[in-house]
Amino acid sequence: MRRWLEGIETFAIDVILERRYGRRADLLRWILHGLSHIYRAIVQARIGIYRARILRPKNLGCQVISVGNITVGGTGKTPVVERLARELTAGGRKVAILSRGYKSVPNPLLRRLLDKAFRKKAIFTPRIVSDGASLLLDSRTAGDEPFMLANNLRGVVVLVDKDRVKAGLYAIREFGCDTLILDDGLQYLKLNHRAEIVLIDRQAPFGNDFLLPRGTLREPPQNLRRATHIFMTKCSGEDNSHLIARIRQHNRTADIIECTHRVRHLRNLITGEIKPLSHLQGLRIGSLCGIAAPGSFDRALESLGATIELSKAYTDHHRYTGREMEIFIRRCAKRDLDAILTTEKDAVRIPRILNPEVPLYYLRVDIDILHGQDTFDRFIARLTQPQLLIAPDPLLLAEA
């Protein structure tokens, strides 16, 4: 069943990105194009309701920084959230990252009821991925990105809940947090945002220029006007003036920071051994990933000097089985390949295999700022300086 669903998802993605042709693909594109107009009307109506104050965003009494995007997947959001959390923590803030935990699996209701009965725990509390000191959940229960963030950050609380108002209150009450980072928060309008960071992928800034479900845009480009800061990701030092001019058509005032995802080293998935990037030079490898933009991963490996002999791509957030890994490792071993390379996000979804015939490595990636370092430093300084406390909404205090 899972393989059948992934096949349908792959076909739909190929149709949306115009990699499939024929009568069926054309008909599906026509239907999706019509649905995208309905989707646009719903998105704009929802934003209009909040703008008209018919529905009002909640105030929790602490600063909330949203990190999000206007396209679906592939902008490199997790390393940006990690960098931001590190900088704010170093500046003296008590930070919590609030995530919805996309494709995570919640604890069964029976277990929550037992916790309520025997451990005096509330039934519907956020899932605590990290309390700032310890990693408390696995990647299946937490979700890929929250697990990665909790694994890489110390002193930062990571919570998962679709209701991030409730999660924010929990972070303040239980952990004394004074700064909340909304992971994938642009479309989350229920909370007041002090800063609205929007990521734009330099390689595909507005997707294919169609809204969901015909395209990859979550919102029309003109909604960039809500951004206070725009991070252009996946830059490589080239001139971005044309893209900046296009962004300025929709937002004249937001600070623009150009950054790149820098690979730091390789880490062995089984042993934890770290290898320098030079280890990839001339290496014959198998490439394995389940991310939104698999082509960018293969290009990154080739740019680092590796030769890709085998490549296997799954749908985004694919959870690997032991059988799938055994088959791919066996294929690589038959070709006498030197290593298998995957992404850090995939690594948390791969079952541990003892003594694989071919060593498995993942790329450790973080963010480098190419242009706008002074702007970024001033931004962090504003967020970490002492501030007057704002009283939270009285009704929220009563609920807590």
Secondary structure in CASP SS format (residue, H / E / C, confidence):
PFRMAT SS
TARGET T0000
AUTHOR 0000-0000-0000
METHOD secondary structure of the structure
MODEL  1
M C 1.00
R H 1.00
R H 1.00
W H 1.00
L H 1.00
E H 1.00
G H 1.00
I H 1.00
E H 1.00
T H 1.00
F H 1.00
A H 1.00
I H 1.00
D H 1.00
V H 1.00
I H 1.00
L C 1.00
E C 1.00
R C 1.00
R C 1.00
Y C 1.00
G C 1.00
R H 1.00
R H 1.00
A H 1.00
D H 1.00
L H 1.00
L H 1.00
R H 1.00
W H 1.00
I H 1.00
L H 1.00
H H 1.00
G H 1.00
L H 1.00
S H 1.00
H H 1.00
I H 1.00
Y H 1.00
R H 1.00
A H 1.00
I H 1.00
V H 1.00
Q H 1.00
A H 1.00
R H 1.00
I H 1.00
G H 1.00
I H 1.00
Y H 1.00
R H 1.00
A C 1.00
R C 1.00
I C 1.00
L C 1.00
R C 1.00
P C 1.00
K E 1.00
N C 1.00
L C 1.00
G C 1.00
C C 1.00
Q E 1.00
V E 1.00
I E 1.00
S E 1.00
V E 1.00
G E 1.00
N E 1.00
I C 1.00
T E 1.00
V C 1.00
G C 1.00
G C 1.00
T C 1.00
G C 1.00
K H 1.00
T H 1.00
P H 1.00
V H 1.00
V H 1.00
E H 1.00
R H 1.00
L H 1.00
A H 1.00
R H 1.00
E H 1.00
L H 1.00
T H 1.00
A H 1.00
G C 1.00
G C 1.00
R C 1.00
K C 1.00
V E 1.00
A E 1.00
I E 1.00
L E 1.00
S E 1.00
R C 1.00
G C 1.00
Y C 1.00
K C 1.00
S C 1.00
V C 1.00
P C 1.00
N C 1.00
P C 1.00
L H 1.00
L H 1.00
R H 1.00
R H 1.00
L H 1.00
L H 1.00
D H 1.00
K H 1.00
A H 1.00
F H 1.00
R C 1.00
K C 1.00
K C 1.00
A C 1.00
I C 1.00
F C 1.00
T C 1.00
P C 1.00
R E 1.00
I E 1.00
V E 1.00
S E 1.00
D E 1.00
G C 1.00
A C 1.00
S C 1.00
L E 1.00
L C 1.00
L C 1.00
D C 1.00
S H 1.00
R H 1.00
T H 1.00
A H 1.00
G C 1.00
D H 1.00
E H 1.00
P H 1.00
F H 1.00
M H 1.00
L H 1.00
A H 1.00
N H 1.00
N H 1.00
L C 1.00
R C 1.00
G C 1.00
V C 1.00
V E 1.00
V E 1.00
L E 1.00
V E 1.00
D C 1.00
K C 1.00
D C 1.00
R H 1.00
V H 1.00
K H 1.00
A H 1.00
G H 1.00
L H 1.00
Y H 1.00
A H 1.00
I H 1.00
R H 1.00
E H 1.00
F H 1.00
G C 1.00
C C 1.00
D C 1.00
T E 1.00
L E 1.00
I E 1.00
L E 1.00
D E 1.00
D C 1.00
G C 1.00
L C 1.00
Q C 1.00
Y C 1.00
L C 1.00
K C 1.00
L E 1.00
N C 1.00
H C 1.00
R C 1.00
A E 1.00
E E 1.00
I E 1.00
V E 1.00
L E 1.00
I E 1.00
D E 1.00
R C 1.00
Q C 1.00
A C 1.00
P C 1.00
F C 1.00
G C 1.00
N C 1.00
D C 1.00
F C 1.00
L E 1.00
L C 1.00
P C 1.00
R C 1.00
G C 1.00
T C 1.00
L E 1.00
R C 1.00
E C 1.00
P C 1.00
P H 1.00
Q H 1.00
N H 1.00
L H 1.00
R H 1.00
R H 1.00
A C 1.00
T C 1.00
H E 1.00
I E 1.00
F E 1.00
M E 1.00
T E 1.00
K C 1.00
C C 1.00
S C 1.00
G C 1.00
E C 1.00
D C 1.00
N C 1.00
S H 1.00
H H 1.00
L H 1.00
I H 1.00
A H 1.00
R H 1.00
I H 1.00
R H 1.00
Q C 1.00
H C 1.00
N C 1.00
R C 1.00
T C 1.00
A C 1.00
D E 1.00
I E 1.00
I E 1.00
E E 1.00
C E 1.00
T E 1.00
H E 1.00
R E 1.00
V E 1.00
R E 1.00
H E 1.00
L E 1.00
R E 1.00
N E 1.00
L C 1.00
I C 1.00
T C 1.00
G C 1.00
E C 1.00
I E 1.00
K E 1.00
P C 1.00
L H 1.00
S H 1.00
H H 1.00
L H 1.00
Q C 1.00
G C 1.00
L C 1.00
R E 1.00
I E 1.00
G E 1.00
S E 1.00
L E 1.00
C E 1.00
G C 1.00
I C 1.00
A C 1.00
A C 1.00
P H 1.00
G H 1.00
S H 1.00
F H 1.00
D H 1.00
R H 1.00
A H 1.00
L H 1.00
E H 1.00
S H 1.00
L C 1.00
G C 1.00
A C 1.00
T E 1.00
I E 1.00
E E 1.00
L E 1.00
S E 1.00
K E 1.00
A E 1.00
Y C 1.00
T C 1.00
D C 1.00
H C 1.00
H C 1.00
R C 1.00
Y C 1.00
T C 1.00
G H 1.00
R H 1.00
E H 1.00
M H 1.00
E H 1.00
I H 1.00
F H 1.00
I H 1.00
R H 1.00
R H 1.00
C H 1.00
A H 1.00
K H 1.00
R C 1.00
D C 1.00
L C 1.00
D C 1.00
A E 1.00
I E 1.00
L E 1.00
T E 1.00
T E 1.00
E H 1.00
K H 1.00
D H 1.00
A H 1.00
V C 1.00
R C 1.00
I C 1.00
P C 1.00
R C 1.00
I C 1.00
L C 1.00
N C 1.00
P C 1.00
E C 1.00
V C 1.00
P C 1.00
L E 1.00
Y E 1.00
Y E 1.00
L E 1.00
R E 1.00
V E 1.00
D E 1.00
I E 1.00
D E 1.00
I E 1.00
L E 1.00
H E 1.00
G C 1.00
Q H 1.00
D H 1.00
T H 1.00
F H 1.00
D H 1.00
R H 1.00
F H 1.00
I H 1.00
A H 1.00
R H 1.00
L H 1.00
T H 1.00
Q C 1.00
P C 1.00
Q C 1.00
L C 1.00
L C 1.00
I C 1.00
A C 1.00
P C 1.00
D C 1.00
P H 1.00
L H 1.00
L H 1.00
L H 1.00
A H 1.00
E H 1.00
A C 1.00
END
